[in-house]
Amino acid sequence: MTIYLDNAATSYPKPESVYRAVENILRNVGANPGRGGHMMALEAGRVVFETRETVADFFNIADSARIVFAANATEAINTGLVGLLNPGDRVVTSTMEHNAVTRPLRALQDRGIEVVKVPADRQGWVDPAHIRQACAEPTRLVVLTHCSNVTGTVQAIEDIGPWCRKQGILFMVDAAQSAGVFPIDVEEMAIDLLAAPGHKGLLGPQGTGFLYVRDGLQLTPLIYGGTGGNSHSEFPPEQFPERLEAGTVNTPGLAGLKAGIEFLNEVGLASIRARESELLEQLISGLDALAGVEIYGPRSSSNHGGALSLTFAGLDPSQIGFILDQEFGILTRVGLHCAPDAHRTIGTYPQGTVRVSPGYFNTPADIDRFLSAMSTLSTRT
């Protein structure tokens, strides 16, 4: 039996309701939302609207029109950064960011944007005091990952956001590893832009994600094209979400995203977090008992997301991942995980780590099998 421990990349399996929702749209609601007045187009539009409302309620977003759907968190982040920043702007970020943040910021540097990276410690923790110090010069935006996809380290965005708001600095959060795992309230946390994928902790299908843009912020579109309205003009509409949603949205995927969030609401985020924390604690405890294993990131599950990185003395991470897959049927991820700065920070560059990321549908028996496999590997070093 295959054991899937790569939920930080994409959660699997999905709740049964997600599969049914996607199939229902594909079979019964095939029209484009917002692209016609016939009954099928109206039904598709209703599905998209209800998904937008569901996302808004989950993150305490007052106006669901400020939610812009995207194909993934990367597209959402690019839409926010490229659409917001202008030559001369200054951005503060960290050394724990995913390439979804690092690469667009690097491209924007060539357009006259100043980028300051605040170093994290060897556990992947970014001290809020260091963020404040980095903002001593006039700063337009602070952009941070909420939870590292390498170490699982959770950053104190609940402290950083309100401070930025008081200073008149915009605050953008990459919630790729935290949405659906930890409570996120855009009002309490003073988040101006929030980017998240649908296919990870929110339990939706791949090809879904969103960007929340606080009321009052007007972004330049990343993509231009048809929006279903204002067809007489060569310019994109001013109103949200149409301004940033050119082209046909992924209606089947969004129906699945809505079902995924409804599952989270039904089970309860606290219950889901408790299950995943138990698996994480079991994982850390078992790995601690194995000689030669080094774990990176926090040791406590209370400030640790689902991703756990490790190395094994005498074995390259790629060897470990291959053996786990081919000999034991255990699926993990190895390498740099699209976050080279994070690996430089924790000292695992360039070889990377083995990343293990249990999810809600994993069991203690799955973790036991993984630990047993790692114990077997220890005899080969």
C-alpha positions, -999 to 999 in steps of 0.1 A, spaced: 0 0 0 13 34 -10 17 60 18 15 96 7 35 120 29 38 150 5 9 171 15 30 203 16 31 200 -22 -5 190 -27 -30 175 -2 -41 139 -11 -65 124 -10 -93 150 -11 -126 147 7 -151 127 -13 -173 158 -16 -145 176 -35 -145 149 -62 -183 150 -65 -184 188 -68 -158 188 -96 -176 160 -115 -209 177 -111 -197 209 -128 -180 190 -156 -211 169 -163 -239 193 -156 -227 229 -156 -204 233 -187 -209 270 -195 -186 300 -188 -196 320 -157 -203 357 -165 -203 350 -202 -239 348 -210 -275 351 -198 -287 316 -204 -295 293 -175 -262 273 -176 -241 304 -176 -260 318 -147 -256 285 -128 -219 286 -134 -218 322 -122 -236 312 -90 -211 285 -83 -182 310 -86 -200 336 -65 -207 310 -37 -171 299 -37 -160 335 -34 -184 340 -4 -171 308 12 -135 319 9 -144 353 23 -162 339 53 -133 315 61 -107 343 62 -130 370 77 -130 391 45 -157 416 46 -162 420 8 -159 389 -13 -154 410 -44 -119 417 -31 -110 380 -37 -94 374 -71 -92 338 -82 -60 325 -97 -46 292 -109 -23 289 -79 -6 308 -51 23 317 -74 0 335 -99 -17 352 -70 16 364 -55 28 376 -89 -5 395 -94 -1 412 -60 36 421 -63 38 431 -100 4 449 -98 13 469 -67 49 479 -68 64 508 -88 100 519 -94 114 535 -62 93 513 -39 111 495 -11 101 459 0 111 440 31 110 402 30 129 373 45 154 345 37 127 319 43 106 327 12 95 303 -16 106 312 -51 70 323 -57 80 354 -38 118 355 -43 117 353 -81 92 380 -89 109 403 -64 142 396 -82 126 405 -115 112 437 -100 146 447 -88 156 451 -124 126 476 -127 139 498 -98 123 481 -68 146 479 -37 144 445 -19 157 439 16 159 403 29 158 399 67 178 368 78 160 341 97 178 320 124 188 284 119 153 273 129 138 294 102 124 319 126 122 356 115 123 379 146 96 406 143 121 431 158 143 425 128 115 432 105 108 465 123 145 474 121 146 467 84 116 491 79 135 520 95 138 535 60 106 543 41 91 510 30 61 503 8 55 466 15 65 438 39 59 403 23 64 371 43 55 335 42 32 326 71 47 291 74 78 277 58 75 250 32 109 237 43 111 238 81 74 243 89 83 273 110 54 296 117 61 334 116 44 359 139 23 376 113 -3 384 140 24 408 155 39 420 123 7 429 105 -8 453 130 26 470 134 29 475 97 -7 490 96 3 515 123 34 525 103 14 529 70 33 499 55 14 474 34 15 438 46 13 408 22 12 372 34 20 340 15 -3 315 31 6 285 9 14 263 38 -9 278 64 -43 283 48 -65 255 60 -40 246 87 -39 277 110 -67 303 116 -61 334 94 -82 365 100 -73 393 76 -88 419 100 -71 408 132 -38 402 115 -40 435 94 -33 417 62 -36 439 31 -28 412 5 -33 374 12 -22 348 -14 -32 311 -10 -35 280 -31 -66 259 -31 -49 225 -35 -30 223 -3 -45 228 32 -78 240 18 -82 205 3 -94 217 -31 -82 207 -66 -50 218 -83 -54 248 -106 -71 269 -79 -60 297 -57 -68 333 -48 -54 367 -39 -72 389 -14 -67 427 -19 -78 451 8 -104 476 -1 -88 508 -13 -59 492 -31 -60 493 -69 -36 470 -87 -24 470 -123 -36 437 -139 -10 410 -146 -31 395 -174 -53 414 -198 -83 401 -217 -120 394 -216 -138 398 -183 -174 392 -193 -183 429 -190 -171 463 -203 -165 447 -236 -168 480 -254 -135 493 -238 -99 485 -246 -91 490 -210 -98 465 -181 -127 474 -157 -119 493 -125 -141 471 -103 -130 440 -85 -127 411 -90 -131 415 -128 -102 439 -130 -77 411 -121 -97 381 -135 -92 381 -172 -102 350 -190 -124 320 -180 -120 309 -144 -116 273 -134 -153 267 -125 -150 229 -118 -119 236 -96 -136 264 -77 -166 241 -70 -141 217 -55 -124 244 -35 -158 254 -20 -164 217 -11 -129 215 5 -135 246 27 -169 233 37 -153 200 48 -128 221 69 -157 240 85 -177 208 91 -148 189 108 -134 221 124 -100 236 119 -90 229 155 -98 192 151 -79 190 118 -49 208 134 -50 185 164 -48 154 142 -19 168 122 -1 179 153 -3 144 168 12 129 136 39 155 137 48 148 173 49 111 166 71 117 136 96 140 155 97 116 185 104 86 163 131 104 142 148 116 174 153 79 183 173 72 151 210 78 151 223 100 122 190 118 116 190 156 118 157 175 119 155 211 109 130 237 123 110 239 155 108 209 178 73 217 191 42 211 170 26 242 185 45 265 162 52 240 134 33 236 102 29 203 84 63 203 66 93 186 83 127 185 68 155 160 77 188 147 66 204 113 73 241 111 78 258 90 50 229 92 26 220 119 0 184 132 3 177 120 -33 188 85 -24 165 84 6 135 96 -14 142 71 -41 145 42 -17 114 52 3 94 53 -30 107 23 -48 112 -1 -18 87 10 7 60 28 -13 64 59 8 61 92 -11 81 122 2 98 151 -15 136 157 -17 158 186 -28 155 224 -23 117 226 -24 118 258 -46 132 277 -16 170 279 -20 174 309 4 157 289 31 182 260 27 210 285 28 196 298 61 193 264 78 226 251 63 213 224 39 222 241 6 229 228 -21 219 192 -13 186 200 3 166 178 26 140 150 27 106 167 34 79 147 51 45 163 53 16 143 69 -20 155 63 -54 150 78 -60 117 61 -28 101 72 -28 77 102 -4 68 130 2 35 112 15 55 82 40 73 104 50 40 120 57 25 85 78 56 76 98 53 108 103 16 103 116 23 68 140 50 81 152 25 107 160 0 80 178 27 61 200 34 91 215 -1 88 228 8 53 249 39 63 
